[in-house]
Amino acid sequence: MGHRLSRIYTRTGDDGSTGLGDGMRVPKEHLRVAAYGTVDEANSAVGMVLAVAGLPGDVVDCLTAVQHELFELGGELCIPGHRAIMDADVERLETVLDRFNEALPPLKEFILPGGGPAAAACHLARTVTRRAERRVWALSRVEPVAPEVARYLHRLSDLLFVVARVLARHESGSEVLWNKRQRARG
């Protein structure tokens, strides 16, 4: 593979446009750019989880694979008509999610984002992934997007929720449960 980025700045976006992977120029606020840009944010947020020292090996393996898939998913969104995410990718997430969830106690209360640095970062990655999913749905209302893309992001946010639960137990031994305040009625 040659040098893809020989210069970091090109000045081509100084007019408020950007190039898609197929060479077409679009405004930087285009729904497609918002979708793949938010997928990039989600990937960066997953990277923040991975930057926490001492993570369980199965979590590292899982999230590292997710980062590669998110990069491919972003490429799919960046190149109209390109396909990278398939049903098998969604099914793999479901299998991993079920495996992590199996060891967790059933949920009886809502969980607050927290439980330790890695768990909190994982909750942040989950919420950014949900935003990416919403951006993909907005794009799909006006341009064709393969259904596996939104399904992958939806399943990934579920997986990140479960991984956050795993990490909370790994870091602090417990999760932060929501405690609804009882308000006096008067």
N, C-alpha and C positions, 0 to 999 in steps of 0.2 A: 504494500500500500504506500503510495506516495505521500507527499506533504499536502494535506487537505487545507490546512490553515497556515499559509505562509505569512499572512498579515492578519492581525486581529481586527484592525479597523479598516473599513473600506470606504467610508463616507457615503455609501449608496443609500443608507437609511436616513440621512440627514434631512430628507424631504418628507419624512413621516411614512415612508413605505418600507416594505421588506420583501425579500424574495422567498417564495416557497421552494420546495425541493424540485419542482418541475420547471423552475425558472420564471414563473409568473410573478409579477409584482402586485402586491396588495397593500392596503393601508395597515399600519401596525395594530390598529384596533379591530381588524377583521376578526370575525368569529373563529376562523380556523387558527389564526395566530394566538388568540386568547386560549383556545383549547390546548394546542400543543405547548404553549408557554406555561399553562397551569400544570400540565403533565410534567414539565421540566421542574417546576416548583415542588411537585409531589416527590419527584425523584431526589431532589436536593434534601427534602425533609426526611426521606428514608435514609439518605446519607448521614444526616445528623444523628439518627438512631444508631447507625453502624459506627459512628465516631465515639460512642460511649464505650469505655474499656470494660472488659469482663463479661460481655454478653455470652449467653449459652451458644455453643457451636451450631446447633440446629437453627437457631434464630439468625445467626450470621449467614449461614448457607441459604436459608429461605430469602432473606432480605437482599442478599447479593444477587440472587437469581431474579428477584423482582426488579432491581435496578436495571439489569440488562433488558428485561421485558419492557419496562417503562420507556427506555431509550428507543426500543423498536416501535413501541406504540406511538411515541412522539413522532418518529419518522413516518409512520403510516398517516398520521394527521397532517404532517408537513408536505406530503406528496399526494395530492388528490389522485385517487384510484389505486394507490399502492396498498398491498395487504401484508401485514406482518403478524397480527394477533389472530389466533384461531381458537376454535372451540377447545382444543387440547390445552391451551394456555389457561383458559378459564377453569377447566376441569382439574388441572394441576393445582390451582389455587384452592379449589374446594377440598381436594384431598389433603393438602397441607393444613388448611383451616380445621378440618375435622380432626386431624391428628393432634393439633395443639389444643383444641377445645375439649377433647376427650378427657384430659387430665384435670380440667378446671371444674370447680363446683358450679352448680346451676346458678344463674343470676336470680336474685330475689329483690334487688334494689338497683337503682340507677348508679352508675359509677362516674365519679368526677375525674376529669383528666389530671393525672398526677401519679403518685406511687413511687416516684424516684425519677432521676434524670432521663433514663432510657424509656421508661413507661410514658412519661410526659411527652417526650419527643415523638414517641410512636403515636400518641393521641393527636399531636399536631400533624403528623404525616397523614393520619386518617382523615382529619378535617380538610386538609389541602386536597387529598384524593377525592373526597366528596365534591369539593368545588370543581375539580377537573372533570368529574362526571357530569356536573351540571353544565359546564361549558361545552362538553361534547354533545349533550342533549340539545343545547341551543343551536349548535352547528348543524346537527342532524335534522333540524326543522327546516333548514334552507338549502342544505347540500347533502349529497349521499355520504353516509358514514357507515361502515360495516357494523352490524349490531354487536359483534364480539367486543368492540372497543369499549362501549358503555358497560357491557356486562363484566368485562375484565376489571374496570375501575370500581364498579359496584362491589364485586367480590373482593377486590383488594382492600377496600375500606373495611369490609367485614373482617378480613384476615388481620388487618392492622389493629382492629379493636381487640381481637383475641390475643394477638401477640403482645399488646399493651398489658393485658391482664396477666399474661405469663411473666412479662418483665417486672410488673409490680410485685409479684410474689418473689421473683428472683432477687429484686433489689431490697425490698423492705418487708417482705413476708405477707403483705396484705394490700388490698386496694382501698382507695378512698371512696367511701359510699356516700351518696347524697342523703342528707338528713333534712327532710322537709320540715321547715319551721312551722310550728303550730301557731297560727295567728289568733289573737283574741277577737272574738266577734262582739261587736258592741254597737 
